[in-house]
Amino acid sequence: MESRVFTGIVQEIGRLKSDPAPSKEGGVRLVIAHSPALGRHLERGASLAVEGVCLTVVEGTRKRSEVELSRETLACTRLGRLQRGDELNLERPLAMGDALGGHWVQGHVDGLAPLRRRMDQEEHSRFTVEIPRGLERYLVEKGSVTLDGVSLTVAALDGDAFEVALLPHTLAVTTLGKARVGHRFHLEVDVLAKYVERMVAARAPEPPNPSTAPRKRG
C-alpha cells in the first residue's frame, strides 16, 4: 500500500498546463507538467502533494499528471482558482528508506492563511502570516507548520499571526519566493499537536453530573 505521508520538502516546481476544467466525475481536473524523474513515481493511483494538498493521479505520462479536485477540495483550497502557467510545489509521498527532512505532513489543508507582511533581507526573508480562526492552539514557537506544502518552523507568535523565516534557497526552489502580501497559503498545522490535544482531552476528568450528585438534607 502506498504511503500518503509527506515531509514538506518540495521536490520540484511544476506548472499548470491549462486552466482548471470540469471533469466527467463532477469535480475539476488539473493537468500538471513536471520532470520525467518525478513522473517515474507517478503512475495512475499514486499520491501527489500539490501546493500542500494531497491529490491522486488519475491519468498521466512521464512529463505530466492529471489530478482530480473534489467539491470539498475546491471549497477549502484555492486550487480551483489557478490559471494556466501557475507554478506549483510538488512532492511525492515518503517512501520506505527515505530521509525525513522536514516533518510529518498529511497534505490535509486546515485553513487558508493570508500573508500579512513580507520583509526581505540579505540573509533571509521574514513572513508574517495570519492564523485562521480556531487554529491558534496548534501553533507554538519553534514548532512545525506547513505553508503551500513547505515545512517551516514558527519563529514567533503574535496574537492571531505567526512569523516564519525563509532562507534564499527555500525561496528559490519553492513557490514561496513569489508570494506577495494578500496571498493565501494552504496551511497545515503539525498533526502531532492534534494527537496531543486528543490525548489530553481523553484523560481530563469528567465534570460531575448534577443528577447523580448526593443531595443535602435540611
HELIX and SHEET records of a PDB file:
HELIX    1   1 PRO A   36  GLY A   39  1                                   4    
HELIX    2   2 ARG A   71  CYS A   76  1                                   6    
HELIX    3   3 LEU A   79  ARG A   81  5                                   3    
HELIX    4   4 GLU A  136  TYR A  138  5                                   3    
HELIX    5   5 PRO A  168  VAL A  173  1                                   6    
HELIX    6   6 THR A  175  LYS A  178  5                                   4    
HELIX    7   7 VAL A  191  ARG A  203  1                                  13    
SHEET    1   A 7 ALA A  21  PRO A  22  0                                        
SHEET    2   A 7 VAL A  28  ALA A  33 -1                                        
SHEET    3   A 7 GLU A  12  LEU A  16 -1                                        
SHEET    4   A 7 GLU A  87  GLU A  91 -1                                        
SHEET    5   A 7 SER A  47  VAL A  50 -1                                        
SHEET    6   A 7 VAL A  53  GLY A  60 -1                                        
SHEET    7   A 7 ARG A  64  LEU A  69 -1                                        
SHEET    1   B 7 GLY A 111  ASP A 120  0                                        
SHEET    2   B 7 SER A 125  GLU A 130 -1                                        
SHEET    3   B 7 ALA A 161  LEU A 166 -1                                        
SHEET    4   B 7 VAL A 150  ASP A 158 -1                                        
SHEET    5   B 7 SER A 144  LEU A 147 -1                                        
SHEET    6   B 7 ARG A 184  VAL A 189 -1                                        
SHEET    7   B 7 GLY A 111  ASP A 120 -1                                        
END                                                                             
